[in-house]
Amino acid sequence: MDSYTLIQAVKTKLNLPSDNQAAAKIGITRATVSNHKTGRIKTLNDAQCLKVAEILELPPETVIADQNAEGAKSPEVKKFWEGFGKKLIIKMVPRDGIEPPTRGFSILCSTD
């Protein structure tokens, strides 16, 4: 998704009347929004992605992966990033059979 579409989604979600107000919520300038709109800037940086994800209530890794795919220079890299956000799985797994679930658990991150 192009970066300006994400900026517009923030504007819509927060019911903001202007790009300037959306820019302020994301932490960018109105001029930067204009550059996204015209395509001079093609993607949001990671910090901006985190803010957009928070506002839109999306998993941050999906927004970051989306913007990396958008800015990818090769088809292989683009394909990697397009699938990355969908593949990340975080789950709790018991460690050493220790219970209760509030203790003795590890976080297993997988891209399978």
N, C-alpha and C positions, 0 to 999 in steps of 0.2 A: 504494500500500500504506500502511495507516495506520502511524504511527510506533511504536506499541506492538508491532506485528507484527515490525518490524525489531529492536526491543529484545529481543523473545523469540527471534528468530533468532540474535542474538549469544549469548544465554544458552544456547541449544541447541548452537550451534557450539563454544563453549568448555566445554560440559558443566558449567555453573555451577548450583549448587543454589538460588540466590536471586536475586531482582530486584536486591537491594542490590549483589551482586557484579557483575552485568551493568552496573549504573549506574556503578560504579567504573571498569570497563573502558572505558566510553564517555566518562567524564568528567562525569557528571551525578549528582545526588543521588537518593536513594530517593524522596523527595517528588516530584521531577520525573518519575520513572518512574510514580508513582501518578497524576500529572496527565495523562500520556500515556495511561495505562490507562483513565481515566474520560472522556477526550476533552476535558478542559480545555485541554490543549496538543495541537494537531493534527499538528504537524510537528517534525522535528528541524532544527536550524539547520545551516548549511553545515559548520562545524567538527565537529559531531556526525556529520553525514553522512560526512565524510572518515574519521572513526574507525570508523564502522560498516562502510564499504566496505572498509577495510583488514582488519578482523577477518573479514568474510564473503568476502574475496577477490573483490570485485566492482569493476567500473570506477566510480570515484568520481562521474564525471559522470552515470551512470545513477541513482545513489542521490540525488544532489542534484536532478536533473530530476524524479525520482519524488516527492520531498518538496515541490518547488515545485508540481507538478501537484496534489498532495493539498491544498495550501493555497490554490490558485488561487480567486479570487473570481468569475471569469467563465468561461464555456465555451470562449471563444476562447483565453484564457491557459492554461487546463487542457490543451486540445488541443495547443498549442504545446509545453508542457513534457513531455507524454506522448510526443511524437515526438522531442524534442530529444536525449535520451540515446541513442536508437537511430540517429540520423542522423549523429552526430559521427564523422568519419573522420580519422584521423591517419596520414599515409603519408610515406615518404621519397621525394623526387624529386631527380634529378640537377640540379645547377646548373652551367651553363656547360660541360657535358660533361666535368667533372673526375672522374677516377677516382683512387684506389680508393674503394669505398663508404664508407670511414671518414672521408673528407674531401670537401668540395665538395658536400655535400648540404644541402638546406633542408627544414624541416618545413612541410608544407602542411596547413593545417587547413581543412576544408570541412564545410558542413552539407548538401551535396548527396548 
